[in-house]
Amino acid sequence: MSPERKSYASKMLERRAFLKLAGVGGGAAFLAACGKAVTPAPTTLASTAVSGATAVPATAVEPITLAYWTPGGSAVWCSSFDTIAANYHAINPNVSIGAAQCYAGEQSFNEVLLANIAAGTPPDATIIWTSPVAFAVRGALEPLDAMMAGSKYSKLENWPTGVLASCQFRGATYGLPVTAGAYGFFYNQELFESKGIPSGRADFPKTWDGLRQLSKEFTHWNGDTLETAGFFPWGDPANPSYAAVELAIWSATNGSQLFDAVNLKYTLNSEQNIEMMQYALDWLEEEYKGDFVKITTSGNWSGVPDAQGRPPAFQGGRMAMLTNGNWFCGDMYGSAPTFKRWDAAQFPVGPSGSKTSSGYWPNWLVIPKGAAHVQEAFNYMDYISGEGILVWFALVPDLPANKAVPSDLVPTKVVEERGQAFAEDIQAFFRGQLDVATAMWTSPVQDFGNDQIGRAIQQILGKQATPEEALTEAQKLCQTELDTALASA
């Protein structure tokens, strides 16, 4: 696992708990629990200008200083924002950006941010790791549509529709999804070829039935010990909370959705979603003896070391396929693979679906309600989306979501391991996945919903409830929570 980026496990922890990450520099704690802003000790960070930066007109006549926050992050990631700020100031001398404040407090970042908004002391701009609609329903963010219309990079058409949907609530846009890690199917080409199976991306199964048949080719039991595996529906069997996020993709490929953002209704127990979970249950019964204990005690069926320190089965050549985000292109090398050649493919289509889909994990840029310099803050966010992201990507290769960003950006680690041509091809593939991404992260109670969906997955695959029972119960809980939030708003 690379120390320079958030791992798959870390991403989930950040969104659910917003606790500090390992590696955040000292002096980053900057907010008091009472909700009053506290001036932090300056952080010493390297800063180098990027040549050829394009000026973004600032509206400030008198010099101003913008306050910029993030919910946490590695020291390397946080330092990138000071470099971006210095570059922006060089072409907009009337606008300075204070040292990036990467939260390292013990209190939830969301709670602290909301407290500062209520107290009238919010930052001018911040990254958030909870969907903007969860803040928008509380009236806690500034709408951006008017400023987006006149922007250089952030016009509506510059964002993939499914990704921008995570920022939109009741006809207004409340954030910019500056990066969005797109999902795909990673697979071991050498393992495929060892069984005489074509390993080209175009040869990857196009349907769930095809994927299920392929998975059997790699699954082998030695008594009650699972020695090798193909693919687990719908994700890492030891981590249903992660599967809760990916389930939005599987639902889309089976012709449904988990949440209807237009009508503000959960649709967890739709016929297609019940079918989806029954399909997974039948698959596990047929191929994996329907026993989670046997599966999880046999190994770590993921792409990162688990809590027990067991190495990941995928890199060890014991697992043929797994779903993950484009960040895994680099993260996989944190556990040295036993093979050289791998690729990624699109999601297959379910029995009730008609087309492939994908999903994503974003970093959202927003302007809190009551910010002192709204237009100037937006100008800076616009710059980050189109030009500052080049600095960000050079240090931490999160996938830029904005279509104006040059398409030839490639992760250095992938170039080192697989060469320039493959790096360009795989990056282009994942950028294309954003164009087919389903609308997700669109519920005002998204985090609560993910928890309930994860619980339902556990109940279903653990045979504690039928798919219809578990999804219907989760549906009731999520809709009740949502209705309460909407009534409060």
ABEGO torsion letter per residue (X at the ends): XBAABBBAAAAAAAAAAGBBBBGBBBGABABBAAGBBBBBBBBBBBBBBBBGBBBBBBABABBBBBBBBBAEEBAAAAAAAAAAAAAAAAABAABBBBBBBBBABABBAAAAAAAAAAAGABBABBBBABBAAAAAAAGABBBAAAAAAABAAABAAABBAAAAAAABBGGBBABBBABBBBBBBBBBAAAAAAAGBBABAAABBABAAAAAAAAAAABBBBEABBABBBBBOBEBAABAAAAAAAAAAAAAAAGBBABBAAAGBBAAABAAAAAAAAAAAAAAAAAAGGBAAAAAAAEBBBABBBAAGBBBAAAAGABABBBBBAAAAAAAAABBBABABBBBBBBBBBAABABBBBBBBBBBBBBBBGBABAAAAAAAAAAAAAAAAAAAAAABBBBBABAABBAABBBAAAAAAAEAAAAAAAAAAAAAAAAABBBBGABAAAAAAAAAAAAAAAAAAAGABBAAAAAAAAAAAAAAAAAAAAAAX
